[in-house]
Amino acid sequence: MEPRRVLGLAGEHLAERELARRGLRVVARNVRTRYGEIDLICRDARGYAFVEVKTRRAGSFVAAAEAVDARKAARLAALAQAWLAHRGERLAVWRIVIAALTVGADGTAVELVDLDRV
């Protein structure tokens, strides 16, 4: 397996652990549609959280938290709405969360960033 894929899988695993620590339960992983993929779909007392996991090495040109631009956020919102509609939950409360992981020599920092709906 290529090193980038290994880094991504490790990032998803660490993101899941941090999400669980903060009270979110994973409902689905790597949901693929013809329009794109949702890394993790979680649920907590606030509703659904559609999670995009971004893992970067320390010193990368673009920080993990900055790797999701407005266009990507809009696509994630459309994917979230489509997933909810498919399940008959159009009125469910939801949000988009970026799980930004930065891998450095002293370990991996995990930051969860809630995005405003776009």
Secondary structure, DSSP 8 states (H G I E B T S, - for coil): --HHHHHHHHHHHHHHHHHHHTT-EEEEEEEEETTEEEEEEEEETTEEEEEEEEEEETT-SS-GGGS--HHHHHHHHHHHHHHHHHTT-TT--EEEEEEEEEEETTEEEEEEEEE---
